[in-house]
Amino acid sequence: MLLLSLMFLTAFTCEDEPLEGEFDTQNENSCEMAALNTQAAALAFLEVNETNYTELCVAYRNALQAQIQFCGDPDGTLQAQIESIGDCGSTNNDSCETATALADEAEAAYNENTTDTDLCNAYKAALQNKIAACGDSDGSIQSIIDGLGNCAFASGSGILSVTTGTLNISFISNSATLNSGVVIVSGSNTEQGADYHIYFEVPEGTTGVDVMQNFKLTLNGGEYFPNTDGFDDFTNTITVNSGGTIQGTFGGIVTRLDGADLSLSQGMVDMEY
């Protein structure tokens, strides 16, 4: 991921300038690299704060623009994400007005179809941009974001999803199987260059707090494990675990082997085994 980030930052400066040059939009390798760069920029954007917001926002937006040029954007999803993050400006009246207008537009689009994951994620991104531009002294904007959850509207095999910072991940390929009295849950998402995987185990029939075992989250090759240092420790609650159904929630800090921390929220499992 660090290599991808360096490649990305070399190719695109933090200046807000249009991308120039000729791009081979039919080259699958170029499209794959652009998608991977977008994922790296999105992960970097998870570490956003008041100081580095503009820099990381512009980098993320440029990565999205590059992905459109290399891969196309037939359903308009990437362009919607670009519009939802606005101009990446620092806090001032003009950027606040722009962010508010964009959030209102995203809300209207989402209200047209409240089961559309892309519209939900675009609305959440617009609200997060509004917080960065306008502030959120009473927490009302964050409350809306929390109310939207992880924008997972999966069906069929069930729901397995989590929010990592500001990145909402739905594990599209997932399974829950019973093996020797243990429910084994796993999932992955490799769409558009992503490389996300999750795994954990729960003894059948066991419910309650912190009953998950061998939890591991993999993001683009980086493996994260539950943190129990005493600050926002990783925790989980399994509410149903019988009759072929497992349901529960999870969240908190997970840590990579090199010591990097990542905050998880709104983790959800609702699957049949």
VEXMARTOR-171114 format. One line per 2 residues: number of its first residue (from 1); their letters; for each residue x, y, z of C-alpha. Coordinates in nm, 4 decimals. Layout:
// residues N
NUM	a	X/Y/Z | ...
***
This chain:
// residues 273
1	ml	0.0000/0.0000/0.0000 | 0.2885/0.2333/0.0793
3	ll	0.4354/0.1638/-0.2653 | 0.1020/0.2407/-0.4302
5	sl	0.0721/0.5600/-0.2275 | 0.4207/0.6715/-0.3345
7	mf	0.3440/0.5915/-0.6972 | 0.0208/0.7858/-0.6672
9	lt	0.1777/1.0911/-0.5051 | 0.4490/1.0922/-0.7715
11	af	0.1955/1.0850/-1.0506 | -0.0446/1.3396/-0.9051
13	tc	0.0601/1.6459/-0.7103 | -0.1547/1.7956/-0.4382
15	ed	-0.2241/2.0973/-0.6538 | -0.5826/2.1174/-0.7714
17	ep	-0.5055/2.1024/-1.1437 | -0.6642/1.9041/-1.4270
19	le	-0.4846/1.5887/-1.5320 | -0.3001/1.6197/-1.8594
21	ge	-0.1553/1.3805/-2.1164 | -0.2794/1.0912/-2.3261
23	fd	-0.4339/0.7951/-2.1497 | -0.4985/0.4497/-2.2906
25	tq	-0.8513/0.3897/-2.1657 | -0.8517/0.0408/-2.3187
27	ne	-0.5436/-0.0802/-2.1302 | -0.6585/-0.3218/-1.8603
29	ns	-0.3319/-0.2915/-1.6664 | -0.3617/0.0878/-1.6583
31	ce	-0.7228/0.0610/-1.5399 | -0.6240/-0.1852/-1.2684
33	ma	-0.3416/0.0419/-1.1493 | -0.5737/0.3439/-1.1450
35	al	-0.8256/0.1483/-0.9363 | -0.5512/0.0392/-0.6950
37	nt	-0.4323/0.4001/-0.6653 | -0.7872/0.5034/-0.5785
39	qa	-0.7992/0.2382/-0.3067 | -0.4642/0.3584/-0.1666
41	aa	-0.5864/0.7185/-0.1666 | -0.9104/0.6142/0.0020
43	la	-0.7177/0.4344/0.2770 | -0.4950/0.7406/0.3236
45	fl	-0.8091/0.9527/0.3494 | -0.9071/0.7450/0.6533
47	ev	-0.6332/0.9319/0.8452 | -0.7747/1.2744/0.7571
49	ne	-0.7661/1.5524/1.0155 | -0.8014/1.9298/1.0181
51	tn	-0.4374/1.9769/0.9172 | -0.4119/1.7349/0.6252
53	yt	-0.7738/1.7370/0.5031 | -0.7170/1.9434/0.1874
55	el	-0.4063/1.7503/0.0827 | -0.5588/1.4054/0.1247
57	cv	-0.8934/1.5141/-0.0193 | -0.7322/1.6492/-0.3376
59	ay	-0.5232/1.3326/-0.3684 | -0.8353/1.1180/-0.3366
61	rn	-1.0284/1.3290/-0.5865 | -0.7419/1.3181/-0.8391
63	al	-0.7268/0.9400/-0.8028 | -1.0986/0.9165/-0.8805
65	qa	-1.0526/1.1396/-1.1856 | -0.7654/0.9230/-1.3079
67	qi	-0.9742/0.6089/-1.2623 | -1.2501/0.7604/-1.4747
69	qf	-0.9989/0.8424/-1.7502 | -0.8428/0.4966/-1.7474
71	cg	-1.1487/0.2814/-1.6753 | -1.4520/0.4885/-1.7662
73	dp	-1.7493/0.5445/-1.5372 | -2.0558/0.3938/-1.7072
75	dg	-2.2892/0.4233/-1.4077 | -2.1585/0.7595/-1.2850
77	tl	-2.0553/0.6196/-0.9465 | -1.7023/0.7616/-0.9503
79	qa	-1.8210/1.1058/-1.0626 | -2.0801/1.1040/-0.7836
81	qi	-1.8001/1.0432/-0.5337 | -1.5987/1.3323/-0.6800
83	es	-1.8953/1.5657/-0.6533 | -1.9741/1.4495/-0.3009
85	ig	-1.6324/1.5563/-0.1659 | -1.6615/1.9035/-0.3181
87	dc	-1.3684/2.1391/-0.3693 | -1.1561/2.0068/-0.0794
89	gs	-1.1201/2.3598/0.0549 | -1.0397/2.4467/0.4129
91	tn	-1.3074/2.5791/0.6469 | -1.4519/2.9080/0.5239
93	nd	-1.7919/3.0467/0.4333 | -1.7615/2.9747/0.0608
95	sc	-1.6544/2.6134/0.1016 | -1.9198/2.5645/0.3701
97	et	-2.1924/2.6898/0.1376 | -2.0667/2.4630/-0.1399
99	at	-2.0448/2.1623/0.0920 | -2.3964/2.2288/0.2215
101	al	-2.5375/2.2529/-0.1307 | -2.3654/1.9282/-0.2310
103	ad	-2.4942/1.7525/0.0804 | -2.8478/1.8709/0.0029
105	ea	-2.8185/1.7376/-0.3533 | -2.6816/1.4047/-0.2299
107	ea	-2.9638/1.3795/0.0230 | -3.2273/1.4414/-0.2435
109	ay	-3.0745/1.1733/-0.4674 | -3.0562/0.9262/-0.1799
111	ne	-3.4180/0.9900/-0.0788 | -3.5239/0.8848/-0.4291
113	nt	-3.3954/0.5334/-0.3544 | -3.2950/0.4637/0.0042
115	td	-3.1821/0.1086/-0.0782 | -2.9146/0.2161/-0.3281
117	td	-2.5711/0.1573/-0.1743 | -2.3912/0.4017/-0.4073
119	lc	-2.6357/0.6848/-0.3342 | -2.6088/0.6137/0.0380
121	na	-2.2280/0.6208/0.0312 | -2.2290/0.9403/-0.1775
123	yk	-2.4604/1.1038/0.0779 | -2.2345/0.9988/0.3657
125	aa	-1.9262/1.1332/0.1855 | -2.1033/1.4642/0.1232
127	lq	-2.1976/1.4886/0.4917 | -1.8398/1.4139/0.5968
129	nk	-1.7190/1.6865/0.3616 | -1.9747/1.9232/0.5145
131	ia	-1.8338/1.8528/0.8604 | -1.4822/1.9318/0.7340
133	ac	-1.5975/2.2566/0.5702 | -1.8542/2.3812/0.8220
135	gd	-1.7855/2.2022/1.1472 | -2.0449/2.0101/1.3495
137	sd	-2.0615/2.1713/1.6918 | -2.3804/1.9956/1.8032
139	gs	-2.3027/1.6612/1.6398 | -2.6203/1.6656/1.4310
141	iq	-2.4432/1.5903/1.1009 | -2.2515/1.3017/1.2525
143	si	-2.5800/1.1682/1.3879 | -2.7161/1.1508/1.0329
145	id	-2.4020/0.9690/0.9185 | -2.4350/0.7212/1.2049
147	gl	-2.8010/0.6703/1.1201 | -2.7118/0.5725/0.7637
149	gn	-2.5077/0.2837/0.8993 | -2.2717/0.1099/0.6587
151	ca	-2.5010/0.1425/0.3557 | -2.5192/-0.2360/0.3232
153	fa	-2.8368/-0.3561/0.1576 | -2.7221/-0.7052/0.0738
155	sg	-2.9550/-1.0027/0.0537 | -2.9324/-1.3684/-0.0369
157	sg	-2.6301/-1.5042/0.1477 | -2.6728/-1.2359/0.4127
159	il	-2.4970/-0.9222/0.5340 | -2.1299/-0.9008/0.6293
161	sv	-1.9983/-0.5456/0.6377 | -1.7942/-0.2890/0.8302
163	tt	-1.6898/0.0760/0.8135 | -1.3135/0.1401/0.8385
165	gt	-1.2729/0.5082/0.9171 | -1.4771/0.6610/0.6330
167	ln	-1.4546/0.3611/0.3982 | -1.7689/0.1463/0.3892
169	is	-1.6983/-0.2152/0.2968 | -1.9606/-0.4739/0.2067
171	fi	-1.8115/-0.8204/0.1714 | -1.9912/-0.9283/-0.1428
173	sn	-1.8615/-1.2859/-0.1492 | -1.9272/-1.4296/0.1952
175	sa	-2.0021/-1.7550/0.3704 | -2.0895/-1.8927/0.7123
177	tl	-2.0301/-2.2630/0.7650 | -2.0592/-2.4970/1.0630
179	ns	-1.7518/-2.7127/1.1198 | -1.7058/-2.9315/1.4296
181	gv	-1.9289/-2.7103/1.6420 | -1.7734/-2.3820/1.5258
183	vi	-1.9399/-2.1282/1.2953 | -1.6740/-2.0040/1.0524
185	vs	-1.7511/-1.6684/0.8876 | -1.5507/-1.5262/0.5981
187	gs	-1.6011/-1.2652/0.3301 | -1.4217/-1.0785/0.0536
189	nt	-1.4636/-0.7851/-0.1835 | -1.2350/-0.7604/-0.4855
191	eq	-1.4419/-0.5273/-0.7030 | -1.2679/-0.2455/-0.8970
193	ga	-0.9219/-0.3346/-0.7690 | -1.0196/-0.3697/-0.4022
195	dy	-0.8625/-0.6460/-0.1942 | -1.0680/-0.6712/0.1260
197	hi	-1.1114/-0.9883/0.3326 | -1.2520/-1.0753/0.6756
199	yf	-1.2489/-1.3909/0.8872 | -1.3646/-1.4936/1.2338
201	ev	-1.5040/-1.7923/1.4251 | -1.7747/-1.8314/1.6906
203	pe	-1.8596/-2.1556/1.8745 | -2.2125/-2.2612/1.7743
205	gt	-2.4743/-2.1572/2.0271 | -2.2465/-1.9015/2.1944
207	tg	-2.3856/-1.5507/2.2281 | -2.2838/-1.2427/2.4235
209	vd	-1.9940/-0.9979/2.4280 | -1.6453/-1.0704/2.2889
211	vm	-1.7135/-1.4260/2.1751 | -1.5535/-1.3972/1.8294
213	qn	-1.2308/-1.5927/1.7867 | -0.9378/-1.5578/1.5423
215	fk	-1.0693/-1.2310/1.3957 | -0.8637/-1.0968/1.1042
217	lt	-0.9314/-0.8126/0.8608 | -0.7158/-0.7822/0.5472
219	ln	-0.7064/-0.4561/0.3500 | -0.4952/-0.4578/0.0337
221	gg	-0.2509/-0.7055/0.1838 | -0.2304/-0.5482/0.5305
223	ey	-0.3538/-0.7782/0.8071 | -0.5301/-0.6266/1.1097
225	fp	-0.6054/-0.8015/1.4382 | -0.8094/-0.6993/1.7483
227	nt	-0.6431/-0.4400/1.9719 | -0.6835/-0.4732/2.3480
229	dg	-0.4558/-0.1917/2.4731 | -0.7368/-0.0387/2.6777
231	fd	-0.8449/0.2460/2.4473 | -1.1470/0.1794/2.2258
233	df	-1.0660/-0.1919/2.2315 | -1.2071/-0.4156/1.9622
235	tn	-1.5360/-0.5611/2.0818 | -1.8145/-0.7743/1.9408
237	ti	-2.1615/-0.8838/2.0411 | -2.3290/-1.1942/1.9001
239	tv	-2.7044/-1.1839/1.9580 | -2.8205/-1.4895/1.7591
241	ns	-2.6185/-1.8054/1.7025 | -2.8482/-2.1028/1.6618
243	gg	-3.0926/-2.2571/1.4193 | -2.8566/-2.1939/1.1295
245	ti	-2.8425/-1.8162/1.1812 | -2.5668/-1.5930/1.3188
247	qg	-2.6263/-1.2237/1.3896 | -2.4218/-0.9623/1.5685
249	tf	-2.2140/-0.6452/1.5590 | -1.8476/-0.5549/1.6023
251	gg	-1.6134/-0.2545/1.6047 | -1.3237/-0.0795/1.7743
253	iv	-0.9501/-0.0588/1.7124 | -0.7644/-0.3212/1.5112
255	tr	-0.3874/-0.3163/1.4686 | -0.1597/-0.4126/1.1811
257	ld	0.1547/-0.6160/1.2471 | 0.3691/-0.3027/1.2029
259	ga	0.1701/-0.1262/1.4786 | -0.0615/0.0865/1.2606
261	dl	-0.4106/0.1219/1.4095 | -0.7428/0.1342/1.2258
263	sl	-1.0807/0.2186/1.3738 | -1.3732/-0.0054/1.2824
265	sq	-1.7372/0.0877/1.3325 | -2.0811/-0.0407/1.2382
267	gm	-1.9560/-0.3924/1.1763 | -2.2467/-0.6258/1.1079
269	vd	-2.3001/-0.9958/1.0476 | -2.6421/-1.1394/0.9619
271	me	-2.5966/-1.4701/0.7827 | -2.7206/-1.8259/0.7577
273	y	-2.4968/-2.1275/0.8044
***
